[in-house]
Amino acid sequence: MSYSGVYGPPSNANSDLDEQQQKYVKMMQSGMESCVVKAIMAGGMGFALGGAFGLFMSSMAYDTPLSAQGQAITSLPVKQQIRQGLKDMGSKSLSSAKNFGKIGLLYSGVECTVEGFRAKSDLTNSVAAGCITGAILGYPAGPQAAALGCGGFAAFSAAIDAYMRMPESD
């Protein structure tokens, strides 16, 4: 096993591979640079993160016994209360996972496409991708919602990207 490039000067990392393995590595590298693959990966990660977030938030959302819905739940047997609670947590978690996955897939795909057209990697790409994503998500609610979605997502994308591009200070 060769450790060149990790412990020594950089070298061709594929030099120890045979021709078939080198073709496979090139295929994997070109696939990872594809906007479709990036979008699918971001959607999958968004789905997983959204599921975890939804599970956490739904576990905090139960009514107190003082509310009408809380009284209806507390009147049930404990086993049925648990079953209903888990079912509710699962449905809210799935809903959140779908939303996060959709946003991740859409934003990542749009940003990669914008970057490909502009042939640059800068703050403008994330602002444009945020605006387009927000407009697409808000479009079903009408033109005002699309405009607000565009502005909101663009501002959020700009803030996050500007923060991520800040130089580290020690």
C-alpha positions in Angstrom: 0.0 0.0 0.0 1.4 3.3 -1.0 1.1 6.4 1.2 2.6 8.9 -1.2 0.6 12.1 -1.3 -0.5 11.6 2.3 2.8 11.4 4.1 5.1 12.5 1.3 5.1 14.7 -1.8 1.9 14.5 -3.9 1.9 11.9 -6.7 -0.5 10.4 -9.1 -2.9 8.6 -6.7 -4.1 6.3 -9.5 -0.6 5.0 -10.4 -1.0 1.8 -8.3 -4.2 0.9 -10.0 -4.6 -1.2 -13.1 -6.3 0.1 -16.2 -9.8 -1.2 -15.3 -9.6 0.3 -11.8 -8.4 3.7 -13.3 -11.5 3.7 -15.6 -13.7 3.0 -12.6 -12.1 5.8 -10.6 -12.5 8.3 -13.5 -16.2 7.2 -13.9 -16.8 7.8 -10.2 -15.1 11.2 -10.3 -17.1 12.4 -13.3 -20.3 11.1 -11.6 -19.5 13.1 -8.5 -19.1 16.2 -10.6 -22.5 15.7 -12.2 -25.2 18.1 -11.2 -27.8 15.3 -11.1 -25.6 13.2 -8.7 -25.0 16.3 -6.5 -28.7 17.1 -6.4 -29.7 13.5 -5.6 -27.1 13.4 -2.8 -28.2 16.7 -1.3 -31.8 15.6 -1.5 -31.0 12.3 0.3 -29.0 14.1 3.0 -31.8 16.7 3.3 -34.3 13.8 3.6 -32.3 12.2 6.4 -31.7 15.5 8.2 -35.4 16.5 7.9 -36.5 13.2 9.2 -34.3 13.6 12.3 -35.4 17.2 12.8 -39.1 16.2 12.3 -38.8 13.4 14.8 -37.2 15.7 17.4 -39.8 18.5 16.8 -42.7 16.2 16.9 -41.6 14.6 20.1 -41.8 18.1 21.7 -45.3 18.9 20.2 -47.6 17.0 22.4 -50.5 18.8 24.0 -51.0 19.1 27.7 -53.9 17.3 29.3 -55.6 20.7 29.8 -56.3 21.1 26.1 -59.2 19.3 24.3 -56.9 17.2 22.2 -54.7 16.4 25.2 -57.8 15.3 27.2 -58.9 13.0 24.3 -55.4 11.4 24.3 -55.2 11.0 28.0 -58.5 9.2 28.1 -57.1 6.4 26.0 -55.3 3.3 27.4 -51.5 3.8 27.7 -50.8 1.3 24.9 -53.0 3.2 22.5 -51.6 6.5 23.7 -48.1 5.3 22.8 -49.2 3.8 19.5 -51.0 7.1 18.5 -47.9 9.1 19.6 -45.5 7.1 17.6 -47.8 7.2 14.6 -48.0 11.0 14.9 -44.3 11.3 15.3 -43.7 9.1 12.2 -46.0 11.1 10.0 -44.6 14.4 11.1 -41.1 13.1 10.7 -41.8 11.8 7.2 -43.4 15.1 6.2 -40.4 17.1 7.4 -38.1 14.7 5.7 -39.9 15.1 2.3 -39.8 18.9 2.6 -36.1 19.1 3.5 -35.2 16.5 0.8 -37.2 18.6 -1.8 -35.4 21.8 -0.8 -32.0 20.1 -0.8 -32.5 18.5 -4.2 -33.9 21.7 -5.7 -31.4 24.1 -4.3 -28.3 21.9 -5.0 -29.4 21.2 -8.6 -30.1 24.8 -9.3 -26.9 26.0 -7.8 -24.8 23.4 -9.7 -26.6 24.4 -12.9 -26.0 28.1 -12.4 -22.4 27.5 -11.5 -22.0 25.4 -14.7 -23.5 28.2 -16.9 -21.5 30.9 -15.3 -18.3 28.9 -15.0 -17.5 30.5 -11.7 -17.8 29.6 -8.0 -18.8 32.7 -6.1 -21.5 34.3 -4.0 -23.7 35.1 -7.0 -24.3 31.5 -7.7 -25.8 30.8 -4.2 -27.9 34.0 -4.3 -29.3 33.1 -7.8 -29.9 29.5 -6.7 -31.7 30.7 -3.5 -33.9 33.1 -5.5 -34.8 30.5 -8.1 -35.5 27.9 -5.4 -37.6 30.2 -3.3 -39.6 31.3 -6.3 -40.3 27.7 -7.4 -41.3 26.7 -3.9 -43.6 29.8 -3.5 -45.0 29.7 -7.0 -48.1 27.6 -6.1 -49.2 30.2 -3.6 -49.1 33.0 -6.2 -46.7 35.6 -7.5 -46.4 37.5 -4.2 -45.3 34.3 -2.5 -42.9 33.5 -5.3 -41.3 37.0 -5.0 -41.1 36.7 -1.2 -39.7 33.2 -1.5 -37.1 34.4 -4.0 -36.0 37.3 -1.7 -36.0 35.2 1.5 -34.1 32.3 0.1 -31.7 34.6 -1.7 -30.9 36.5 1.5 -30.6 33.3 3.5 -28.3 31.7 0.9 -26.2 34.9 0.7 -25.8 35.0 4.5 -24.8 31.3 4.8 -22.5 31.4 1.8 -20.8 34.6 3.0 -20.3 33.1 6.4 -18.9 29.9 4.9 -16.5 31.9 2.7 -15.1 34.0 5.6 -11.4 33.3 6.3 -10.8 31.4 9.5 -9.3 33.5 12.4 -7.1 31.8 14.9 
